[in-house]
Amino acid sequence: MDEKTMVSDALVGINGELKMFGDMIPQTEEPRLKQTLKEMRNKCEMSQEELYQIARAKQYYVPASKATEEEVQHVKSLFTSSIL
């Protein structure tokens, strides 16, 4: 397995963990557990960002072009209208 594949697989795994934390945190009532999950999520996000920067630096990942102001405003309008 080459380095690019390993970095990609690691990013996929971390993104799955972040989704899991996003699902668990709002469903947790116990404050200490909720705080622990948030701390774990934050560490996971830092790992994801570090791997992402490595992938970009080695050109394993090329991000999509930035959204135009019009596209940003359109998405914002979806969240402020009754469409969603």
KAZITA-V687493 format. One record per backbone hydrogen bond with DSSP energy under -0.5 kcal/mol. CO is the residue of the C=O (numbers start at 1). NH is the residue of the N-H. If there is no record, write none. Layout:
# KAZITA-V687493
co	nh
CO	NH
CO	NH
This chain:
# KAZITA-V687493
co	nh
2	6
3	7
4	8
5	9
6	10
7	11
8	12
9	13
10	14
11	15
12	16
13	17
14	18
15	19
16	20
17	21
18	22
19	23
20	24
21	25
22	26
24	27
24	28
25	28
27	29
30	34
31	35
32	36
33	37
34	38
35	39
36	40
37	41
38	42
39	43
40	44
41	45
42	46
43	47
44	48
45	49
46	50
47	51
48	52
49	53
50	54
51	55
52	56
53	57
54	58
55	60
55	61
56	59
61	63
68	72
69	73
70	74
71	75
72	76
73	77
74	78
75	79
76	80
77	81
78	84
81	84
